[in-house]
Amino acid sequence: DNAALLNAIIENAIDGIITISQRGVVESINPSACKLFGYVPDEVIGHNISMLMPQPDKARHDTYIERYQHTGHAHIIGIGREVTGLRKDGSVFPFRLAVSEVAVSGRKIYTGFIHDLSRAKEAEDRLKEHA
Ligand code: HEM
């Protein structure tokens, strides 16, 4: 059925996919995102999305979401941005973040798509070294 198909797509996606509540609490995380950040789902689900980012965004992310909810002005939703992720081992990596707002069963959630840029960035840095 449709739900099984959607689930299979999300489970096998190359990019990371994370959904959060309006309060920024992680509700789902796919295997790609788990691998990128170095966690198993249980370590992330139920926690604030800010656990996956370094400062200063970590301390500010709740405010980013609240600002959007009060003003309706998107800075990332529908635009995308290159941001820095924080892995469980404390290392950081660059990725392209796309966020969309979705209404499911009468409530709003946010879906984040995470496209790893570490390899692209490494190649870029090597080119710069040799320039
Ligand atoms: C806003 C960073 C992950 C949902 C923002 C902003 C930044 C940011 C910098 C606000 C920009 C501004 O106000 O100028 C990050 C970082 C992440 C991350 C570093 C690394 C893990 C996520 C994920 C989601 C998400 C995975 C959704 C599942 C949102 C929402 C907003 C927001 C809903 C407010 C709407 C908007 O400004 O368009 N984030 N974010 N974020 N982020 Fe994140």
Residues whose N, C-alpha, C, O or C-beta is under 5 A from the ligand:
A	BS01	HEM	I18 T19 I20 I49 L52 M53 D57 Y64 I65 Y68 H73 A74 H75 I76 I77 V83 T84 G85 V99 Y110 T111 G112
